[in-house]
Amino acid sequence: MNRLAALLGAERPVLLDGGMGSLLQDAGLEDGAPGELWNLENRDAVRTAHAAYAEAGARLLTTNTFGGTRPRLEMHGLGDRVGEVNRTAAQIARSVADERRLLVAGDLGPTGELLAPLGALTREDAQELFAEQLVGLVEGGIDLVLVETLSDLGEAEAALTAARTVAPGLPVAVTMSFDTNLRTMMGVRPADAVAHLAAAGADAVGANCGRGPAEMEIIAGEMVRARTGDLLLIAQSNAGLPQVVGDHFEYDATADDLAAHAGRLAELGIDLIGGCCGSTPAHIAAMDAILTPT
């Protein structure tokens, strides 16, 4: 049986959480500062963000570690604290999840480096970077691995291999960002991602980020048609597109917009539904009301 399906139980779809960065910025995180730093310096703010999503109805909380690989942390002078950053992030999410009997997904974002031949990073190097991050996440108590916002299948495979090495018993989900004419930046199509990553051993495959709900529904439809076996599918759309409002950006999809979107994804057969950039606990609560009506 699919390991993630066994962990989640029979209820479908499962509601995920939404964006983390914007919540931390609203709490005072300075522009340009890494959200991961607050795992160490402002744990209460990170915990409050997780708690807001739990209260909104999310069944799965995502660790605040999107930029938690060594190259991303080195940009902010945190390269020697990879284990501490990731372990602490998992512990913070775990503390909220345990109060409500929820699950914790250890978040792996892209390394920020291009793989050879376009860049200097080898697949083996990428695997080592993800493995280093995963050691801390596993020590912190995650239930599954979520690899997200990737564009390169080689990098996705490196993350999958790292997960099998460091955490062989945990389910692994992989989502890619199809934001370039319904392809990733590297030209990967949704159906190709489903076939390739399922064959590589992912328990769930999907899409996140992107250009908003309408395109996400097209992508989700392509993934549903490509699915075989017991693979689970994920969709986490941005809350529309960012618009300049005064001195900051606001996303143009309302909570009601994402709620209607969640209903359409459920009708398509998507198993795990959540939000990405610009989505808030209000968006997730509206989605919960549609997906689990009283």
Stockholm file with secondary structure:
# STOCKHOLM 1.0

chainA/1-294         MNRLAALLGAERPVLLDGGMGSLLQDAGLEDGAPGELWNLENRDAVRTAHAAYAEAGARLLTTNTFGGTRPRLEMHGLGDRVGEVNRTAAQIARSVADERRLLVAGDLGPTGELLAPLGALTREDAQELFAEQLVGLVEGGIDLVLVETLSDLGEAEAALTAARTVAPGLPVAVTMSFDTNLRTMMGVRPADAVAHLAAAGADAVGANCGRGPAEMEIIAGEMVRARTGDLLLIAQSNAGLPQVVGDHFEYDATADDLAAHAGRLAELGIDLIGGCCGSTPAHIAAMDAILTPT
#=GR chainA/1-294 SS CCHHHHHHCSCSSEECCCCSHHHHHHTTCCTTSCGGGHHHHCHHHHHHHHHHHHHHTCSEEECSCTTCSHHHHHTTTCGGGHHHHHHHHHHHHHHHHHHHTCEEEEEECCCSSCBTTTSSBCHHHHHHHHHHHHHHHHHHTCSEEEEEEECCHHHHHHHHHHHHHHCTTSCEEEEECCCBTTBCTTCCCHHHHHHHHHHTTCSEEEEEETTCHHHHHHHHHHHHHHCCTTCEEEEEECSSCEEEETTEEEESCCHHHHHHHHHHHHHHTCSEEEECTTCCHHHHHHHHHHHSCC
#=GC SS_cons         CCHHHHHHCSCSSEECCCCSHHHHHHTTCCTTSCGGGHHHHCHHHHHHHHHHHHHHTCSEEECSCTTCSHHHHHTTTCGGGHHHHHHHHHHHHHHHHHHHTCEEEEEECCCSSCBTTTSSBCHHHHHHHHHHHHHHHHHHTCSEEEEEEECCHHHHHHHHHHHHHHCTTSCEEEEECCCBTTBCTTCCCHHHHHHHHHHTTCSEEEEEETTCHHHHHHHHHHHHHHCCTTCEEEEEECSSCEEEETTEEEESCCHHHHHHHHHHHHHHTCSEEEECTTCCHHHHHHHHHHHSCC
//
